[in-house]
């Protein structure tokens, strides 16, 4: 994730992007008499009966959802579709954060005593509530992020899968496990998993449902409380999730929410937490890690990416082009695991680019709270500035604009067409910097070794994609890529949604993993209980030191002979 609208300790803390070069061409848009572009991506029609922001977020609904926020001030959030205010919200101070942690600690002690199966049952009831009331949360996600409804539904799917998985598997992950003692039969060893206490979670704006409650669910079922700081602009979605989880049986004080500016509230969360979960930019992630390290508390970080997709010589070109559209433009490219670099074998590059460009130019843009649009809006002015700067600088330095490359104010103030660039090379900013928008660069390669080297030539290592008709070949190439997840013949969804397997980044893309055993055990402390029986691990029964040493030496040889581990 870029620093733009970062929810961490620094900002909104990020400085404004550098101005585009003075010789860069402006993104001029030829318009028809009605003000719409004469050419460009079509606009999805608004279906009859589609709800409006005022109908979805009434003052009464905003007040109800925000009752759980510990905040003594006032702030507001806005919808990217129009820039208009959505809701007035409480704003938290560092003192409010301290209060939230006090409440959470008291509640966590009681929550940790609830049997794991009962805690897991809360997640399964929450799963059902989310699916039953999905229209409510889809409206909120769209209004707060500007994304298309199908992309909002991807968030809902991810949360439901996570709730089901940990609702079914938490007991197995957390149950006491017998371990071999130093002397079998004499030493009985059990590994226990204790909750860490109160988890401090800093959640981003781009996936406000999945990256808030989706990351909190394993912490809750492991017996922790959570103090969460969502991004202010997307706080209603997280608060809706909290309301449903409380109805499902989570004690209200176990999930505390604080809202405010990253540089103010973020450090306060880190300063009180027993463990920190952060999703955001690499720069802010380093600050969070330093704050946690100073207090000797654990941290998990899912950070930025410059993700690559490799289209091998034997790939199905049509399927790869369709997969590239999904991988590059989901949520308008504002997805940490989306594709920004496309490496295509030179023998099929022209055919692939033609098909990919045709699909991209046909994408429907829209702002209705309904299905039908293929892509929505960017989330804020700073994202639009970054996208515009990257595209205009690349074109000014010789890159070719294959598709898109311009804003669409006729639809909304932050809309930008899905964009394909060819001929990108260093030192163009779009070549190495994370854009975090609907922009992808095409590169050609001669052989697999070159493709792997190019894909790995980045400090990031979050996600990658390989396309080929030969599954064994694809998996072999995947194993050479330095990313936490690799998808073969899919862009990102297969790896992310397979929640029994870990998901996270290498290099500058982060520390730790979500999903699977690692995704829940990170919220626990391992405790070893060793019960020594019959005789101590010391001279006894009249043994001299020498006799005891001889006895233990024989025992160690015997244990090796019996292949004990």
DAPE-V823123 format. One record per pair of residues at least 12 apart in sequence whose C-alpha atoms are under 7 Angstrom apart, sorted by sequence separation. I is the first residue (numbers start at 1). J is the second residue. D is the distance in Angstrom with one decimal. If there is no record, write none. Layout:
<<I;J;D> <I;J;D>>
This chain:
<<76;88;4.4> <178;190;4.6> <179;191;6.8> <327;339;5.4> <328;340;6.4> <405;417;6.2> <466;478;6.8> <502;514;5.8> <503;515;6.1> <75;88;5.9> <76;89;5.2> <177;190;5.5> <178;191;6.4> <404;417;4.9> <475;488;6.9> <502;515;4.9> <74;88;6.9> <75;89;5.2> <138;152;5.9> <176;190;6.3> <177;191;5.1> <391;405;6.5> <404;418;5.3> <405;419;5.3> <474;488;6.0> <501;515;6.1> <502;516;5.2> <74;89;5.7> <75;90;6.0> <138;153;6.6> <176;191;5.6> <177;192;6.8> <404;419;4.2> <500;515;6.1> <501;516;4.9> <74;90;4.6> <75;91;5.5> <176;192;4.9> <285;301;6.4> <403;419;5.1> <404;420;6.7> <499;515;5.0> <500;516;4.1> <502;518;6.5> <73;90;5.6> <74;91;4.8> <403;420;5.1> <424;441;6.4> <499;516;5.7> <502;519;6.9> <72;90;6.4> <73;91;4.5> <285;303;6.7> <402;420;5.3> <485;503;6.3> <71;90;5.0> <72;91;6.1> <73;92;6.2> <174;193;5.9> <401;420;6.3> <402;421;5.7> <419;438;6.0> <420;439;6.0> <421;440;6.2> <422;441;5.9> <464;483;6.5> <484;503;6.3> <71;91;4.8> <72;92;5.9> <401;421;5.0> <402;422;6.7> <418;438;4.9> <419;439;4.7> <420;440;5.2> <421;441;4.7> <422;442;5.1> <463;483;5.2> <484;504;5.2> <69;90;6.6> <71;92;3.9> <270;291;6.5> <282;303;5.0> <400;421;5.7> <401;422;6.6> <418;439;6.2> <419;440;6.4> <420;441;5.9> <421;442;6.2> <461;482;5.7> <462;483;4.9> <463;484;6.0> <464;485;6.5> <465;486;5.5> <466;487;6.2> <467;488;5.8> <468;489;6.7> <484;505;4.6> <70;92;6.3> <71;93;6.7> <270;292;6.3> <275;297;5.5> <276;298;6.4> <277;299;5.8> <278;300;6.3> <279;301;5.8> <280;302;6.6> <281;303;5.0> <282;304;5.5> <399;421;6.4> <400;422;5.0> <461;483;4.1> <462;484;5.2> <463;485;4.9> <464;486;4.8> <465;487;4.7> <466;488;4.8> <467;489;4.7> <483;505;6.2> <484;506;5.7> <66;89;6.6> <274;297;5.9> <275;298;5.0> <276;299;4.6> <277;300;5.0> <278;301;5.0> <279;302;4.7> <280;303;5.2> <281;304;5.4> <399;422;5.7> <400;423;6.0> <461;484;6.3> <462;485;6.5> <463;486;5.7> <464;487;6.4> <465;488;5.8> <466;489;6.0> <483;506;5.8> <275;299;5.7> <276;300;6.4> <277;301;6.3> <278;302;6.5> <279;303;5.9> <280;304;7.0> <399;423;4.7> <482;506;6.9> <62;87;6.1> <71;96;5.8> <199;224;6.7> <201;226;6.9> <213;238;6.7> <399;424;5.2> <456;481;6.3> <465;490;6.6> <70;96;5.8> <198;224;5.6> <199;225;6.2> <200;226;5.9> <201;227;6.2> <202;228;5.9> <203;229;6.2> <204;230;6.3> <205;231;5.4> <208;234;6.0> <212;238;6.1> <456;482;6.1> <465;491;5.3> <195;222;5.9> <197;224;5.1> <198;225;4.7> <199;226;4.7> <200;227;5.0> <201;228;4.6> <202;229;4.9> <203;230;4.8> <204;231;5.7> <232;259;6.0> <59;87;6.9> <195;223;5.3> <196;224;6.5> <197;225;6.4> <198;226;5.4> <199;227;6.2> <200;228;6.0> <201;229;6.2> <202;230;6.1> <203;231;6.5> <205;233;7.0> <209;237;6.0> <213;241;6.5> <226;254;6.3> <227;255;6.1> <228;256;6.2> <229;257;6.0> <232;260;6.3> <452;480;7.0> <57;86;6.6> <195;224;5.5> <198;227;7.0> <205;234;5.7> <208;237;6.1> <209;238;5.9> <225;254;4.6> <226;255;5.0> <227;256;4.6> <228;257;4.9> <229;258;5.1> <230;259;6.5> <452;481;6.4> <70;100;6.3> <208;238;6.3> <225;255;5.9> <226;256;6.2> <227;257;5.7> <228;258;6.2> <229;259;5.7> <307;337;6.5> <309;339;6.4> <384;414;6.3> <394;424;6.7> <305;336;6.1> <307;338;6.4> <308;339;5.6> <321;352;6.3> <304;336;6.1> <305;337;6.7> <307;339;4.9> <308;340;6.3> <309;341;6.3> <310;342;6.3> <311;343;6.2> <312;344;6.4> <313;345;5.3> <127;160;5.3> <307;340;5.6> <308;341;4.6> <309;342;4.9> <310;343;4.9> <311;344;4.7> <312;345;5.6> <381;414;6.8> <306;340;5.9> <307;341;6.2> <308;342;5.8> <309;343;6.0> <310;344;6.0> <311;345;6.3> <313;347;6.8> <321;355;6.2> <380;414;6.6> <394;428;5.7> <306;341;7.0> <313;348;6.6> <317;352;5.6> <321;356;4.7> <325;360;6.5> <379;414;6.9> <393;428;6.9> <127;163;5.8> <378;414;5.3> <394;430;6.9> <127;164;6.6> <318;355;6.8> <377;414;5.7> <378;415;5.8> <377;415;4.5> <124;163;6.2> <377;416;7.0> <390;429;6.0> <123;163;5.3> <124;164;5.9> <390;430;5.2> <361;403;6.4> <462;504;6.3> <124;167;5.5> <332;375;5.9> <462;505;4.2> <123;167;5.3> <331;375;6.6> <332;376;6.2> <461;505;5.4> <462;506;6.1> <330;375;6.9> <331;376;6.7> <332;377;6.4> <357;402;6.9> <366;411;7.0> <461;506;4.6> <120;166;6.9> <121;167;6.2> <332;378;6.3> <357;403;6.2> <460;506;6.8> <461;507;5.6> <120;167;4.4> <460;507;5.5> <461;508;6.8> <462;509;5.5> <387;435;6.2> <459;507;5.9> <460;508;4.8> <461;509;5.4> <386;435;6.6> <459;508;5.6> <460;509;5.1> <120;170;6.7> <387;437;6.1> <159;210;5.5> <170;221;6.9> <155;207;6.8> <158;210;6.3> <162;214;6.5> <166;218;6.4> <117;171;6.4> <155;209;6.2> <163;217;6.7> <116;171;6.0> <155;210;5.3> <159;214;5.1> <360;418;6.5> <145;206;6.5> <79;143;5.3> <80;144;6.8> <79;144;5.1> <80;145;6.4> <81;146;5.6> <78;144;6.8> <80;146;5.3> <79;146;6.9> <200;269;5.7> <200;270;6.4> <200;273;4.9> <199;273;5.5> <198;273;5.9> <199;274;5.7> <200;275;6.1> <201;276;5.8> <202;277;6.3> <203;278;6.3> <204;279;6.1> <198;274;5.5> <199;275;4.9> <200;276;4.8> <201;277;4.7> <202;278;4.9> <203;279;5.8> <204;280;6.1> <197;274;6.0> <198;275;7.0> <199;276;5.8> <200;277;6.3> <201;278;5.9> <202;279;6.6> <196;274;6.2> <196;275;6.9> <108;197;6.6> <144;233;6.3> <145;234;6.9> <329;418;6.7> <53;143;6.9> <144;234;5.1> <105;198;6.3> <104;198;6.6> <349;444;6.7> <140;236;7.0> <141;237;6.1> <140;237;5.8> <342;440;6.9> <346;444;5.2> <340;439;6.5> <341;440;5.8> <342;441;6.0> <343;442;6.1> <344;443;6.3> <345;444;5.6> <346;445;5.6> <137;237;6.6> <340;440;4.5> <341;441;5.2> <342;442;4.8> <343;443;4.8> <344;444;5.0> <345;445;5.0> <346;446;6.0> <120;221;5.7> <335;436;6.9> <340;441;6.4> <341;442;6.4> <342;443;6.0> <343;444;5.5> <344;445;6.2> <345;446;6.0> <119;221;5.3> <334;436;4.9> <343;445;6.6> <333;436;5.7> <334;437;5.2> <333;437;4.2> <116;221;6.7> <332;437;5.7> <333;438;4.4> <332;438;4.9> <343;451;6.7> <329;438;5.3> <328;438;6.5> <112;223;4.4> <111;223;6.1> <112;224;6.7> <328;440;6.6> <129;244;6.8> <108;224;5.9> <108;225;5.1> <126;244;6.4> <126;245;5.5> <104;225;5.8> <104;226;6.9> <126;248;5.3> <125;248;5.3> <337;462;6.5> <101;227;6.6> <122;248;5.3> <337;463;5.4> <100;227;6.8> <122;249;5.4> <122;250;6.5> <206;334;6.2> <306;434;5.5> <206;335;6.8> <305;434;6.4> <310;451;7.0> <107;253;5.8> <108;254;6.0> <107;254;5.5> <308;455;5.8> <320;467;6.4> <104;253;5.6> <103;253;6.2> <104;254;5.3> <104;255;7.0> <104;256;6.6> <315;467;5.5> <316;468;6.7> <315;468;3.9> <316;469;6.5> <306;460;6.3> <314;468;5.5> <315;469;5.3> <338;492;6.9> <77;232;6.1> <78;233;6.1> <305;460;5.3> <307;462;6.8> <309;464;5.7> <310;465;6.0> <311;466;6.1> <312;467;5.9> <314;469;6.0> <337;492;6.5> <77;233;4.5> <100;256;5.9> <304;460;7.0> <305;461;6.4> <307;463;5.5> <308;464;5.0> <309;465;4.5> <310;466;4.8> <311;467;4.8> <312;468;5.6> <305;462;5.6> <307;464;5.5> <308;465;6.4> <309;466;5.9> <310;467;6.2> <311;468;6.8> <97;258;6.5> <327;491;4.9> <327;492;6.5> <92;258;5.7> <92;259;5.3> <323;490;6.2> <324;491;6.9> <91;259;5.2> <92;260;5.5> <323;491;6.1> <90;259;7.0> <91;260;5.3> <94;264;6.9> <65;236;7.0> <94;265;6.0> <97;268;6.4> <101;272;7.0> <93;265;6.6> <97;269;6.6> <66;239;6.6> <65;239;5.6> <94;268;5.6> <65;240;6.2> <65;243;7.0> <151;330;6.3> <151;331;5.9> <148;331;6.8> <147;331;5.2> <147;332;7.0> <69;256;6.9> <70;257;6.3> <71;258;6.6> <68;256;6.9> <69;257;4.9> <70;258;5.5> <68;257;6.5> <69;258;5.5> <8;202;6.4> <7;202;6.7> <7;203;6.6> <7;204;5.5> <6;204;6.7> <302;504;6.2> <302;505;6.5> <305;509;5.9> <304;509;5.1> <303;509;4.6> <302;509;6.2> <303;510;5.1> <302;510;4.9> <301;510;4.8> <302;511;6.7> <301;511;5.0> <300;511;5.4> <301;512;6.4> <300;512;4.8> <300;513;7.0> <149;369;6.8> <149;370;6.1> <150;371;6.4> <149;371;5.4> <7;231;5.5> <148;373;5.9> <148;374;6.4> <282;508;6.3> <142;369;6.8> <148;375;5.2> <282;509;6.6> <147;375;6.6> <148;376;4.7> <147;376;4.4> <139;369;6.0> <146;376;5.6> <147;377;5.8> <146;377;4.8> <146;378;6.5> <146;379;6.1> <145;379;5.5> <12;262;6.3> <13;263;6.3> <11;262;5.2> <10;262;5.7> <11;263;5.8> <9;262;4.9> <10;263;4.7> <8;262;5.0> <9;263;4.5> <7;262;5.2> <9;266;4.4> <8;266;5.5> <9;267;5.4> <8;280;6.7> <7;280;6.6> <6;280;6.0> <10;284;5.9> <6;281;6.6> <9;284;6.3> <8;284;5.9> <3;281;5.2> <9;287;7.0> <1;280;5.3> <2;281;5.1> <9;288;6.7> <1;281;4.8> <81;367;6.1> <81;377;6.6> <80;377;6.8> <80;378;7.0> <222;520;6.8> <80;379;5.3> <80;380;6.4> <218;519;6.9> <219;520;6.5> <222;523;6.8> <1;303;5.9> <2;304;6.4> <218;520;5.0> <222;524;6.9> <1;304;4.2> <1;305;6.7> <219;523;5.6> <50;368;6.7> <51;369;6.2> <50;369;5.9> <41;361;5.4> <42;362;6.7> <44;364;5.2> <50;370;6.4> <40;361;6.7> <41;362;5.9> <42;363;6.8> <43;364;5.1> <44;365;5.7> <41;363;6.0> <42;364;5.0> <43;365;4.8> <44;366;5.1> <46;368;5.6> <41;364;6.1> <42;365;6.4> <43;366;5.7> <41;365;6.8> <196;523;6.0> <44;372;6.2> <195;523;6.3> <196;524;5.1> <44;373;5.3> <195;524;4.4> <196;525;5.9> <82;412;5.8> <194;524;5.3> <195;525;6.2> <81;412;5.5> <82;413;6.3> <193;524;5.8> <194;525;5.1> <193;525;5.7> <194;526;6.5> <193;526;4.9> <194;527;7.0> <80;414;6.5> <192;526;5.9> <193;527;6.1> <1;336;5.3> <191;526;6.8> <192;527;5.0> <191;527;5.7> <192;528;6.2> <162;499;6.6> <191;528;4.7> <190;528;5.9> <191;529;6.4> <158;497;6.4> <189;528;6.9> <190;529;5.2> <189;529;5.7> <190;530;6.5> <189;530;4.4> <188;530;5.7> <189;531;6.2> <187;530;6.6> <188;531;5.0> <173;517;6.3> <187;531;5.7> <188;532;6.4> <187;532;4.6> <186;532;5.9> <187;533;6.1> <186;533;5.0> <186;534;6.4> <40;404;7.0> <25;392;6.3> <24;392;5.6> <17;386;6.5> <20;389;5.2> <24;393;5.8> <25;396;6.6> <21;393;6.5> <24;396;4.9> <20;393;6.4> <23;396;6.8> <36;410;5.8> <35;410;6.8> <41;417;6.8> <29;406;6.8> <4;382;5.9> <4;383;6.2> <27;406;5.3> <2;434;6.3> <2;436;6.2> <1;436;6.5>>
